[in-house]
Amino acid sequence: MSVDSSRCFSDDEIAEALKYGATKLGLHDGFRSQQADALRAFFRGHDLFVSLPTGFGKSVLFQAAPFCSDYLRKNADGPGVSDPLKAIALIVMPLKSLISDQIHKVESFGSFGVDISGGMTDVIREGISSAKYSHIFASPESLLDEDGREMFTLLKNRHWICGFFIDESHCVSKWGSSSGDTKAFRSAYSKLGEIRSKLRSGVPAVALTATATREVRHAIIDSLGLRNFLWVNESPDKANIKHIVMKSSSKDYDNIFRHVIDGVRDKGLFCERTIIYCQSRKTCSEVYATFIALLPKDRHAYINMYHTNTENDVQEKIIQSMASPDGEVRVLIATVVGEG
């Protein structure tokens, strides 16, 4: 029996595959219960709607999927198969910074990932043809254009897509649809359901998000054509995170953010970490300039900006800093995703 043509695996076979996948990802205590439940359903052929909080480990699902799939196929086909097809996870992500971070993750597992959202190159073509990659990352736009069509053609020979994963799937509803006179921000998100017609029958689709209202959830399910799916859910509430929404008709930023500025001045690296979201790059720059003007030079390194015009190397440094509890960036002034 072959994993790419049938998914009738025993509980024991799936359990062994999950154990292998967890080891491959360096998860010495194994998968969390929600992750394991999702992966078991995945390998029984179910679509998934996964709504788990930020930091819970949703990405573990697409990280582990091809490794577990290859393990199942190897054991199903037996040792006589000299050149088995290699499993690939196809993952849609909205931002290149997120893709870059995930490719580094895949490499840390001793495998390779690739981003086709910037276009197909000879290096990428050779990598796909030589069965180099276990994970292919893409923007929705790239999957629907000529690059996507070429990728699917190349994959027919020596690969099979084990799962179609849509990360930050709330973008399907938030960005993919027009509303009144407002055009869709990224209309390609509304067409991701078309990708399923390019995949072999039975390939599960997995929608991943941290938050989704009932309305958004139904929009995602309908757009992606999820069927016979398992809903994996956990409350997004986190006691250690505070959300503050401030409305102001003035630009008196020095008084609005006085408590944050004072915290950076007094505590430096040990101040509370804060992200200030702005509606535009202009406002972002104005708030940043206020902090820089009111803080001594030895505190400037603790303040930074993040938006679409931020250089890639600076974006990478900010992401690395924010990922560390002791990272240098303590106050990040950023545009809301989708606003620039």
VOPAGU-2260 file (C-alpha; in pm, 1 decimal, decimal comma):
REM VOPAGU-2260
SITE   aa  ch    i         X         Y         Z
SITE  MET   A    0       0,0       0,0       0,0
SITE  SER   A    1     136,1     345,9     -88,4
SITE  VAL   A    2      79,9     655,6     125,3
SITE  ASP   A    3      21,4     873,1    -179,5
SITE  SER   A    4    -260,7     659,3    -313,3
SITE  SER   A    5    -434,5     550,5       5,6
SITE  ARG   A    6    -429,5     662,3     366,0
SITE  CYS   A    7    -557,1     349,3     537,5
SITE  PHE   A    8    -287,1     327,3     801,3
SITE  SER   A    9    -321,8     167,0    1139,4
SITE  ASP   A   10    -304,1     368,0    1461,1
SITE  ASP   A   11      28,7     201,4    1538,1
SITE  GLU   A   12     176,5     293,3    1199,4
SITE  ILE   A   13      71,3     656,9    1239,1
SITE  ALA   A   14     200,8     662,1    1597,2
SITE  GLU   A   15     542,9     541,4    1478,6
SITE  ALA   A   16     545,5     801,6    1200,5
SITE  LEU   A   17     463,8    1077,9    1449,0
SITE  LYS   A   18     737,9     956,1    1679,4
SITE  TYR   A   19     982,4     975,7    1388,0
SITE  GLY   A   20     858,7    1322,3    1289,9
SITE  ALA   A   21     891,6    1456,0    1644,9
SITE  THR   A   22    1248,3    1323,9    1665,3
SITE  LYS   A   23    1330,0    1481,8    1328,6
SITE  LEU   A   24    1205,8    1819,7    1460,6
SITE  GLY   A   25    1398,1    1782,8    1786,9
SITE  LEU   A   26    1079,2    1758,2    1996,4
SITE  HIS   A   27    1210,4    1524,5    2264,7
SITE  ASP   A   28     880,7    1525,9    2454,7
SITE  GLY   A   29     685,1    1457,4    2136,8
SITE  PHE   A   30     401,2    1662,2    1989,8
SITE  ARG   A   31     147,9    1851,6    2197,0
SITE  SER   A   32    -188,9    1678,6    2217,7
SITE  GLN   A   33    -354,3    1918,9    1969,6
SITE  GLN   A   34     -65,0    1880,2    1724,4
SITE  ALA   A   35     -79,6    1500,8    1749,7
SITE  ASP   A   36    -459,1    1497,6    1705,4
SITE  ALA   A   37    -424,4    1713,8    1394,2
SITE  LEU   A   38    -148,5    1499,9    1242,6
SITE  ARG   A   39    -337,4    1175,8    1308,1
SITE  ALA   A   40    -641,6    1316,8    1128,1
SITE  PHE   A   41    -417,3    1446,2     848,4
SITE  PHE   A   42    -274,1    1099,0     784,1
SITE  ARG   A   43    -623,3     953,9     776,5
SITE  GLY   A   44    -697,4    1192,3     488,9
SITE  HIS   A   45    -894,5    1461,8     667,9
SITE  ASP   A   46    -874,6    1832,6     589,7
SITE  LEU   A   47    -791,7    2044,2     894,2
SITE  PHE   A   48    -898,8    2380,0    1031,6
SITE  VAL   A   49    -641,2    2466,5    1297,1
SITE  SER   A   50    -709,1    2766,6    1519,6
SITE  LEU   A   51    -432,6    2776,2    1779,4
SITE  PRO   A   52    -275,1    3078,0    1954,6
SITE  THR   A   53      39,8    3246,9    1829,4
SITE  GLY   A   54     339,7    3058,0    1964,2
SITE  PHE   A   55     145,7    2734,4    2015,0
SITE  GLY   A   56     321,8    2555,1    1730,4
SITE  LYS   A   57      87,4    2550,2    1431,0
SITE  SER   A   58     388,3    2548,8    1197,0
SITE  VAL   A   59     495,6    2215,0    1345,7
SITE  LEU   A   60     219,3    2054,7    1139,3
SITE  PHE   A   61     364,8    2147,4     800,3
SITE  GLN   A   62     719,2    2109,0     927,8
SITE  ALA   A   63     656,3    1747,4    1026,7
SITE  ALA   A   64     417,0    1641,5     748,6
SITE  PRO   A   65     667,3    1544,8     474,2
SITE  PHE   A   66     899,5    1366,2     716,5
SITE  CYS   A   67     615,1    1158,4     860,3
SITE  SER   A   68     480,5    1096,6     508,8
SITE  ASP   A   69     814,4     965,3     384,7
SITE  TYR   A   70     836,1     737,8     689,7
SITE  LEU   A   71     489,6     594,9     620,6
SITE  ARG   A   72     560,0     548,0     250,4
SITE  LYS   A   73     894,4     378,0     314,2
SITE  ASN   A   74     732,4     129,2     549,8
SITE  ALA   A   75     431,5      77,6     321,7
SITE  ASP   A   76     633,9      19,7       3,9
SITE  GLY   A   77     899,2    -188,1     176,5
SITE  PRO   A   78    1277,6    -208,5     124,9
SITE  GLY   A   79    1247,9    -321,8    -237,7
SITE  VAL   A   80    1162,0      26,5    -363,0
SITE  SER   A   81    1490,8     183,0    -476,2
SITE  ASP   A   82    1373,4     534,6    -563,3
SITE  PRO   A   83    1052,0     621,4    -380,3
SITE  LEU   A   84     879,4     949,4    -449,0
SITE  LYS   A   85     966,5    1221,3    -201,3
SITE  ALA   A   86     696,4    1400,6      -6,5
SITE  ILE   A   87     668,0    1777,6     -18,0
SITE  ALA   A   88     460,5    2012,2     193,9
SITE  LEU   A   89     321,7    2304,9      -8,2
SITE  ILE   A   90     277,7    2606,3     218,4
SITE  VAL   A   91     116,9    2942,7     140,7
SITE  MET   A   92     237,8    3236,7     348,3
SITE  PRO   A   93     159,1    3609,2     315,4
SITE  LEU   A   94     499,3    3760,7     395,4
SITE  LYS   A   95     853,8    3688,4     277,2
SITE  SER   A   96     987,8    3745,4     629,5
SITE  LEU   A   97     770,7    3458,2     756,4
SITE  ILE   A   98     886,4    3236,0     471,4
SITE  SER   A   99    1251,7    3317,2     536,1
SITE  ASP   A  100    1214,7    3224,1     902,1
SITE  GLN   A  101    1052,1    2891,9     812,9
SITE  ILE   A  102    1319,1    2803,2     556,5
SITE  HIS   A  103    1583,0    2850,2     828,5
SITE  LYS   A  104    1375,8    2619,7    1049,6
SITE  VAL   A  105    1358,6    2350,7     781,7
SITE  GLU   A  106    1734,1    2372,6     732,0
SITE  SER   A  107    1785,4    2324,6    1105,7
SITE  PHE   A  108    1610,0    1986,9    1066,1
SITE  GLY   A  109    1869,4    1879,7     809,3
SITE  SER   A  110    1640,1    1931,8     510,8
SITE  PHE   A  111    1577,2    2204,3     252,8
SITE  GLY   A  112    1296,0    2446,6     179,8
SITE  VAL   A  113    1251,6    2693,6    -104,2
SITE  ASP   A  114    1054,7    3012,7    -166,1
SITE  ILE   A  115     906,2    3046,4    -515,4
SITE  SER   A  116     722,7    3372,2    -445,9
SITE  GLY   A  117    1011,6    3566,0    -601,1
SITE  GLY   A  118     992,6    3361,8    -921,0
SITE  MET   A  119    1140,4    3038,3   -1054,2
SITE  THR   A  120    1516,8    3036,8   -1113,1
SITE  ASP   A  121    1749,3    2775,4   -1260,7
SITE  VAL   A  122    1867,3    2691,7    -908,6
SITE  ILE   A  123    1509,5    2632,6    -791,5
SITE  ARG   A  124    1425,1    2429,0   -1102,1
SITE  GLU   A  125    1729,3    2209,4   -1046,7
SITE  GLY   A  126    1644,3    2170,2    -678,3
SITE  ILE   A  127    1289,0    2057,9    -754,1
SITE  SER   A  128    1401,6    1824,5   -1032,1
SITE  SER   A  129    1666,6    1662,9    -809,1
SITE  ALA   A  130    1422,7    1604,0    -520,4
SITE  LYS   A  131    1615,1    1842,9    -295,0
SITE  TYR   A  132    1325,8    2014,8    -118,0
SITE  SER   A  133    1089,7    1884,0     147,6
SITE  HIS   A  134     902,1    2213,5     181,5
SITE  ILE   A  135     793,1    2459,0     -88,5
SITE  PHE   A  136     677,4    2802,2      30,5
SITE  ALA   A  137     482,8    3041,3    -189,4
SITE  SER   A  138     266,3    3348,8    -194,5
SITE  PRO   A  139     -86,2    3290,8    -326,3
SITE  GLU   A  140      -2,6    3507,0    -629,1
SITE  SER   A  141     297,1    3291,2    -726,8
SITE  LEU   A  142      95,8    2968,7    -710,4
SITE  LEU   A  143    -161,1    3106,7    -951,1
SITE  ASP   A  144      77,0    3249,9   -1211,4
SITE  GLU   A  145     321,1    3097,4   -1459,4
SITE  ASP   A  146     571,5    3012,4   -1183,8
SITE  GLY   A  147     311,3    2803,2   -1007,3
SITE  ARG   A  148     218,6    2619,2   -1323,3
SITE  GLU   A  149     584,4    2542,6   -1392,2
SITE  MET   A  150     633,5    2420,6   -1035,2
SITE  PHE   A  151     342,1    2176,4   -1061,4
SITE  THR   A  152     481,9    2045,5   -1390,7
SITE  LEU   A  153     823,6    1983,1   -1234,7
SITE  LEU   A  154     670,9    1812,1    -932,9
SITE  LYS   A  155     496,8    1546,3   -1143,0
SITE  ASN   A  156     811,6    1345,8   -1198,0
SITE  ARG   A  157     981,9    1277,3    -865,4
SITE  HIS   A  158     768,3    1428,6    -594,3
SITE  TRP   A  159     421,7    1419,7    -452,6
SITE  ILE   A  160     256,3    1690,5    -246,3
SITE  CYS   A  161     151,7    1538,4      84,7
SITE  GLY   A  162     -46,8    1840,2     203,7
SITE  PHE   A  163    -157,5    2190,9     106,1
SITE  PHE   A  164    -112,0    2429,8     400,0
SITE  ILE   A  165    -245,8    2785,1     416,5
SITE  ASP   A  166     -76,0    2973,2     698,4
SITE  GLU   A  167    -241,7    3289,4     833,8
SITE  SER   A  168    -555,3    3160,6     662,1
SITE  HIS   A  169    -767,8    3448,8     792,9
SITE  CYS   A  170    -612,0    3640,3     500,5
SITE  VAL   A  171    -844,4    3438,7     274,8
SITE  SER   A  172   -1136,6    3630,3     422,7
SITE  LYS   A  173    -967,7    3957,0     522,0
SITE  TRP   A  174    -764,7    4016,5     205,7
SITE  GLY   A  175    -923,2    3798,6     -60,5
SITE  SER   A  176   -1264,1    3960,5     -89,5
SITE  SER   A  177   -1389,0    4301,0    -198,1
SITE  SER   A  178   -1624,7    4494,9      25,4
SITE  GLY   A  179   -1842,5    4767,2    -121,3
SITE  ASP   A  180   -1618,4    5011,8    -304,4
SITE  THR   A  181   -1305,8    4866,3    -145,1
SITE  LYS   A  182   -1117,7    4628,6    -372,3
SITE  ALA   A  183    -961,6    4312,4    -234,8
SITE  PHE   A  184    -613,9    4382,8     -97,7
SITE  ARG   A  185    -478,2    4052,7    -235,8
SITE  SER   A  186    -746,1    3890,5    -447,8
SITE  ALA   A  187    -533,3    3578,9    -508,9
SITE  TYR   A  188    -628,5    3466,2    -159,4
SITE  SER   A  189    -986,5    3415,3    -275,7
SITE  LYS   A  190    -866,3    3179,5    -551,1
SITE  LEU   A  191    -660,9    2935,5    -344,2
SITE  GLY   A  192    -942,5    2682,0    -370,0
SITE  GLU   A  193    -845,1    2649,8    -737,7
SITE  ILE   A  194    -509,5    2501,9    -635,3
SITE  ARG   A  195    -682,8    2190,3    -507,1
SITE  SER   A  196    -784,3    2102,3    -862,5
SITE  LYS   A  197    -412,8    2081,7    -948,9
SITE  LEU   A  198    -342,6    1832,2    -669,4
SITE  ARG   A  199    -410,3    1460,1    -679,5
SITE  SER   A  200    -729,2    1342,4    -517,0
SITE  GLY   A  201    -715,1    1304,8    -140,6
SITE  VAL   A  202    -442,2    1559,4     -64,4
SITE  PRO   A  203    -554,1    1727,1     260,0
SITE  ALA   A  204    -586,9    2104,3     281,8
SITE  VAL   A  205    -490,4    2258,8     614,4
SITE  ALA   A  206    -603,4    2608,4     718,2
SITE  LEU   A  207    -390,9    2758,1     995,8
SITE  THR   A  208    -474,4    3071,4    1194,5
SITE  ALA   A  209    -437,8    3215,0    1542,8
SITE  THR   A  210    -774,7    3388,4    1549,2
SITE  ALA   A  211   -1087,9    3354,2    1343,2
SITE  THR   A  212   -1443,1    3462,8    1419,9
SITE  ARG   A  213   -1727,0    3230,3    1322,2
SITE  GLU   A  214   -1789,8    3440,8    1011,3
SITE  VAL   A  215   -1424,9    3433,7     907,2
SITE  ARG   A  216   -1404,7    3060,3     978,1
SITE  HIS   A  217   -1701,2    2986,4     750,6
SITE  ALA   A  218   -1553,9    3207,8     476,6
SITE  ILE   A  219   -1224,3    3016,3     491,0
SITE  ILE   A  220   -1395,8    2677,1     487,9
SITE  ASP   A  221   -1607,9    2771,1     185,6
SITE  SER   A  222   -1325,9    2935,9      -9,1
SITE  LEU   A  223   -1079,0    2650,1      39,1
SITE  GLY   A  224   -1343,4    2381,5      -5,4
SITE  LEU   A  225   -1257,8    2208,0     321,6
SITE  ARG   A  226   -1444,4    1879,3     351,7
SITE  ASN   A  227   -1465,6    1612,6     617,7
SITE  PHE   A  228   -1237,8    1832,8     824,3
SITE  LEU   A  229   -1123,4    1826,4    1185,6
SITE  TRP   A  230   -1141,0    2155,1    1375,5
SITE  VAL   A  231    -852,0    2191,6    1620,1
SITE  ASN   A  232    -915,0    2485,6    1849,9
SITE  GLU   A  233    -761,5    2654,2    2155,6
SITE  SER   A  234    -841,9    2990,3    2316,6
SITE  PRO   A  235    -599,5    3265,2    2204,4
SITE  ASP   A  236    -613,3    3444,0    2541,4
SITE  LYS   A  237    -270,5    3496,1    2697,9
SITE  ALA   A  238    -239,7    3632,9    3048,4
SITE  ASN   A  239     107,2    3778,8    2985,6
SITE  ILE   A  240       1,6    3993,9    2687,0
SITE  LYS   A  241    -188,8    4321,9    2716,4
SITE  HIS   A  242    -370,3    4491,1    2427,5
SITE  ILE   A  243    -430,8    4864,1    2442,0
SITE  VAL   A  244    -622,2    5054,0    2172,3
SITE  MET   A  245    -574,1    5430,4    2176,1
SITE  LYS   A  246    -760,9    5684,0    1963,2
SITE  SER   A  247    -627,5    6034,8    1931,9
SITE  SER   A  248    -716,9    6323,5    1704,5
SITE  SER   A  249    -384,7    6494,4    1780,2
SITE  LYS   A  250     -23,9    6400,8    1714,4
SITE  ASP   A  251      87,6    6464,2    2069,4
SITE  TYR   A  252     294,8    6146,0    2061,4
SITE  ASP   A  253     532,4    6253,1    2338,4
SITE  ASN   A  254     242,6    6257,6    2587,8
SITE  ILE   A  255      51,0    5962,9    2438,5
SITE  PHE   A  256     354,9    5735,1    2471,8
SITE  ARG   A  257     513,3    5904,7    2772,5
SITE  HIS   A  258     492,4    5592,9    2989,9
SITE  VAL   A  259     665,2    5381,8    2722,9
SITE  ILE   A  260     936,6    5642,1    2664,0
SITE  ASP   A  261     998,8    5673,2    3038,7
SITE  GLY   A  262    1023,0    5295,2    3066,4
SITE  VAL   A  263    1291,9    5275,7    2797,9
SITE  ARG   A  264    1482,9    5568,5    2949,7
SITE  ASP   A  265    1474,1    5427,9    3304,0
SITE  LYS   A  266    1512,0    5053,7    3242,4
SITE  GLY   A  267    1678,0    5022,5    2902,0
SITE  LEU   A  268    1714,9    4657,0    2803,2
SITE  PHE   A  269    1499,8    4554,1    3100,7
SITE  CYS   A  270    1190,4    4757,0    3008,9
SITE  GLU   A  271     868,2    4585,8    2903,7
SITE  ARG   A  272     862,8    4485,5    2539,6
SITE  THR   A  273     606,8    4687,1    2343,0
SITE  ILE   A  274     478,9    4680,0    1984,4
SITE  ILE   A  275     306,7    4998,0    1865,4
SITE  TYR   A  276      93,5    4939,3    1555,6
SITE  CYS   A  277      23,7    5234,4    1326,5
SITE  GLN   A  278    -212,4    5272,7    1032,0
SITE  SER   A  279      49,6    5406,1     790,5
SITE  ARG   A  280     423,2    5426,8     730,2
SITE  LYS   A  281     400,9    5803,4     778,8
SITE  THR   A  282     255,6    5768,6    1128,5
SITE  CYS   A  283     506,5    5496,0    1200,7
SITE  SER   A  284     792,5    5729,5    1109,9
SITE  GLU   A  285     646,9    6015,2    1314,9
SITE  VAL   A  286     612,4    5801,7    1626,9
SITE  TYR   A  287     963,7    5662,7    1579,4
SITE  ALA   A  288    1104,7    6015,5    1542,0
SITE  THR   A  289     934,4    6117,2    1867,9
SITE  PHE   A  290    1100,0    5832,6    2058,9
SITE  ILE   A  291    1442,5    5908,9    1911,2
SITE  ALA   A  292    1409,8    6281,3    1988,5
SITE  LEU   A  293    1314,2    6224,5    2352,3
SITE  LEU   A  294    1556,2    5945,0    2438,1
SITE  PRO   A  295    1932,9    5968,8    2495,0
SITE  LYS   A  296    2153,1    5815,2    2225,1
SITE  ASP   A  297    2242,5    5514,9    2438,4
SITE  ARG   A  298    1874,6    5414,7    2431,8
SITE  HIS   A  299    1818,1    5449,9    2054,7
SITE  ALA   A  300    1916,4    5086,9    1983,6
SITE  TYR   A  301    1613,8    4970,9    2182,8
SITE  ILE   A  302    1372,6    5136,9    1935,5
SITE  ASN   A  303    1305,8    5021,0    1579,4
SITE  MET   A  304    1054,9    5035,9    1293,0
SITE  TYR   A  305     910,6    4757,3    1078,5
SITE  HIS   A  306     712,8    4808,6     756,6
SITE  THR   A  307     727,6    4715,3     388,5
SITE  ASN   A  308    1007,9    4965,5     316,5
SITE  THR   A  309    1232,4    4825,0     588,5
SITE  GLU   A  310    1541,9    4666,4     433,3
SITE  ASN   A  311    1540,6    4284,6     431,6
SITE  ASP   A  312    1853,7    4253,6     647,1
SITE  VAL   A  313    1705,6    4493,8     903,2
SITE  GLN   A  314    1378,5    4298,2     902,0
SITE  GLU   A  315    1574,4    3980,5     971,3
SITE  LYS   A  316    1762,2    4136,8    1262,4
SITE  ILE   A  317    1436,5    4267,7    1412,0
SITE  ILE   A  318    1269,3    3926,3    1382,1
SITE  GLN   A  319    1565,4    3757,9    1552,8
SITE  SER   A  320    1569,1    4018,7    1827,9
SITE  MET   A  321    1194,2    3994,3    1891,7
SITE  ALA   A  322    1217,2    3614,7    1905,8
SITE  SER   A  323    1457,8    3637,0    2200,5
SITE  PRO   A  324    1330,3    3738,3    2547,4
SITE  ASP   A  325    1654,7    3932,0    2592,3
SITE  GLY   A  326    1656,5    4081,4    2241,2
SITE  GLU   A  327    1781,0    4437,7    2203,0
SITE  VAL   A  328    1465,5    4570,4    2036,1
SITE  ARG   A  329    1231,1    4658,7    2324,1
SITE  VAL   A  330     989,9    4891,3    2141,2
SITE  LEU   A  331     889,4    4807,8    1785,0
SITE  ILE   A  332     685,8    5063,5    1589,4
SITE  ALA   A  333     518,2    4886,2    1299,4
SITE  THR   A  334     243,6    4922,8    1045,2
SITE  VAL   A  335     -59,2    4698,2    1074,3
SITE  VAL   A  336     -21,2    4404,9     834,6
SITE  GLY   A  337    -189,1    4499,8     509,3
SITE  GLU   A  338    -151,6    4874,7     567,7
SITE  GLY   A  339     206,2    4903,9     438,7
